[in-house]
Amino acid sequence: MTDTEAGSGRRRAAPPPWLLSGLRPRSATPVPWAAAVRASLALAGPLAVGFALDRPAYGALVSMGALSGVIGDTADAYRMRILNIAVPQLFGALGIMLGTLVFGTGWTAVAALTLVALVSGMMSTIGAVASVSGLLLLLNAVVGAGLPMPKPWWVAPLLLTVGGLFVLTMTLLAWPLRRKLPERVAVAGTYLAVADLLAAAGTDLYEERRQAVTQSLNTSYDLILARRARYHGRSNAMVRLLAQLNVVIPLVEAAPAVHVRRCPLPDEIPAAVRELAAAVEESRTGDAELTLPAPDSPATRAVDSALRHAATVVHEADPDPYNVDDRLGRPAALGVRIRRTARDVLLSGSSWRYGLRLALCIGLAQALTSLIPVPRSYWVALTVTFVLKPDFGSVFSRAVLRSVGTAAGLVIAAPILAAVPIGWWDVPVMVVLAALIPAFTANGYAFQTAAITPVILLLSDLLNHQGFHLVWPRFLDSLIGCAIVLVAGYLLWPESWHVRIGHRLADAVADIADYVAYAFEPGGPGDRAERVRARRRIYRDLSVVRSEFQRALTEPPPVGTRAAAWWPLVVAVERIVDATTAARVRVDHGAPEPSAAEVAGIQQQLRELAEGIRASETLFGVRAELPGDEEGVLAPLRQEVAAARAIASPQP
């Protein structure tokens, strides 16, 4: 065999990239020691109390509730952490109650869990908190229907809720000791991200920095608007932070104007923005002192004007609470949002598809374990639930990674279940195992599964006393659950085989066409706040497209290969938004208005581009003729549109 043949043979034997991406640990991050200590206390403490009271099963149930809280504690702001922990616990208690009521009822339990799966799946399409709530609703219903629970029926829901509240209480204990508002830290972080963006203008790092700014703005606005809705906009601290966040938007808008002209900014400008970030974080007030170079073009004048205005507002002690616009819109009243969400879920085709998909897999899992004697069969349905989460990534790769992670977790659990008798030794063992959950979760799904599996097995052993005999059946159950998901939740659904980037990207391009019309409407710039909201919505949509792109890359061929082909177009569309914003900024600072015919031509090209993207998954390039003034304000925008049309357009 030649060296080339040997090399190609080695390449053929290597694991596929989509699998390696899930098995490879993510970039090194500091160990979350506070979360690790909290997890150890939350899971081991109830066990110790249970053994002390000679009620180990009660302690295990409280620890199960605490486990749900530990997994759901993923936010930074305390108000979001309260929502992420408390709300799902209520649905988890409802799930364990429903499961307990149908325990041992045979096909009635199958029908009940299938219906719960339908509701859980539809809930998961609403948002992050609803997704975790739906997950706990189904998981606990499956556990309640598969394991004997203490009597009467209300004991198990109460104990699980106590476990979740225990985690929440420990989380809130550090609130008074936190020196800075999370919202203030988030806004300061946004200023730092904008400083990095301005420093990268005109360089190849610009695209990466712009994505970081988009994410930071999303986080800051979500935190502040959620808090401000609670206090009806009258909290002085929140009003000031919102004003400081709003005035960074003109700086974000000015950045593309500098970048498209490839004009790097002087170092004094990013440094001034970083100084404003420090002022925001320390809540400083007083006179703003800026020493900036003189602007020499419409783009640099836009940066100079935006930076000076931001400095004034950042150092202002008491902005008018009734004169601070919410750039993304105030949240509606709670009742209105509930009715709107319920209507959207019930009328959404994607919501029903995912609900039916999950219900089919859970129904098959429960029916199979009812027809075939499988010891402690609830683990099959648990596996189905954990794997079939579209907002957590690729279904196919998650099924494979679940199997790998479960196998690793069983390797950890086997010697513990074989050598450690039920009793007080379980407490120190749980201290160690629980700390691994937050430490491993940041590295990926397979690592999280490997950390959670021995914890669940140890808690299950306190309820059913099977010891080491749990290990092999759990692995077989996991394989059965993964097989059900791959067949009934993946292969039987044609949408699993297609890249879902195209339609979402087409919608974003159509919105950009409307944004271009709004930005250059005849007679003036229009409502600037509305224009900002429109641009932010487009960037949020493009963030979703990027997330879908990353998910699709983890799919096996041909989906992953097709997804990779869309990447140049995703970047091209983002550049179109930047070029539109840059042109509007230049007009606002002295450049001549473009003609209506030129604007209409760009709109037409964008609408044709959107139709072409929506019509086919195969990209066909065409030459776009966009006449106009080569020195005009829209020249960079026309170039970006032509570049996008060269990548994807209607098939000739």
Summary of the structure (lengths in Angstrom):
residues: 652
radius of gyration: 27.5
end to end distance: 47.2
largest distance: 84.2
contacts: 2265
relative contact order: 0.09
helix: 74%
strand: 0%
